[in-house]
Amino acid sequence: MNKEIQAYNDSQSLADREVCNRLSVEINNYLDAGESKIWHAHPVWFINGNPIVGYSKLKAGVRLMFWSGADFDEPDLKINTGKFKDASITYTSAEQINVDDVTRWLVKSKEIQWDYKNLVKRKGVLIRLDHDEE
């Protein structure tokens, strides 16, 4: 695991640390070729420089966010919790994490991507990437 991400996880309370560690294991298992780092103060995974998934500690719990999740058509993911096409779910304990759901969302995160990488270059215009562009 990325040492910066492990340090982030280790800095959380016990319950939040368990959530963070479980999420990072599941994400790393599926996005093994993806780049990961601390970005804007929380763990984020990328594919070809495009942010795909990340999590952050909020007052309500640990929020797992998919940058293109609004198009996943998943009822458990709340849309418009951040900006643009994101969707997220918040966990307060590791027991709440349904691995099958997270895996399904990770599959969709590779298939459904909006081009956040070039958002500034396109002056705020967000376009959907073709699956072949990965």
Residue pairs with C-beta under 8 A, 6 or more apart in sequence:
1 24
1 25
1 28
2 36
2 37
2 43
4 37
4 38
4 43
5 24
5 36
5 37
5 38
5 43
6 24
8 20
8 38
8 42
8 43
9 17
9 20
9 21
9 24
9 43
10 17
12 19
12 20
12 57
12 62
15 92
15 93
15 94
16 57
16 61
16 62
18 93
18 94
19 55
19 61
19 62
19 91
19 92
19 93
19 94
19 96
19 97
20 43
20 55
20 57
20 62
21 94
22 94
22 97
23 55
23 62
23 64
23 91
23 97
23 102
24 43
24 55
26 97
26 99
26 102
26 103
26 106
27 34
27 36
27 45
27 53
27 102
27 106
28 36
30 103
30 106
30 107
31 45
31 47
31 52
31 53
31 106
31 109
31 110
33 47
34 45
34 46
34 47
34 52
35 45
35 46
35 47
35 49
36 43
36 44
36 45
36 46
37 43
37 44
37 46
38 44
39 51
39 54
41 56
42 54
42 55
42 56
42 57
43 54
43 55
43 56
44 51
44 52
44 53
44 54
45 51
45 52
45 53
45 54
46 52
47 110
47 113
47 134
48 117
48 133
48 134
49 117
50 67
50 113
50 115
50 116
50 117
50 129
51 67
51 116
51 117
52 66
52 67
52 68
52 109
52 110
52 113
53 64
53 65
53 66
53 67
53 105
53 106
53 109
54 64
54 65
54 67
55 62
55 63
55 64
55 65
56 62
56 63
56 65
57 63
58 90
60 90
60 92
61 90
61 91
61 92
62 90
62 91
62 92
63 81
63 88
63 89
63 90
63 91
64 88
64 89
64 90
64 91
64 102
65 81
65 82
65 86
65 87
65 88
66 72
66 77
66 86
66 87
66 88
66 105
66 108
66 109
67 84
67 85
67 86
67 109
67 113
67 114
67 116
68 85
68 86
68 109
68 112
68 113
68 114
69 77
69 79
69 85
69 86
69 87
69 88
69 105
69 108
69 109
70 79
70 80
70 84
70 85
70 86
70 87
71 85
71 112
71 114
71 128
72 87
72 105
72 108
72 109
72 112
74 87
74 101
74 104
74 105
74 108
76 89
76 101
77 87
77 88
77 89
77 105
78 87
78 88
78 89
79 86
79 87
80 86
80 87
81 87
81 88
82 88
84 114
84 116
84 126
85 114
85 126
91 97
110 134
111 131
112 128
113 128
113 129
113 133
113 134
114 126
114 127
114 128
114 129
115 122
115 126
115 127
115 128
115 129
116 126
119 125
119 126
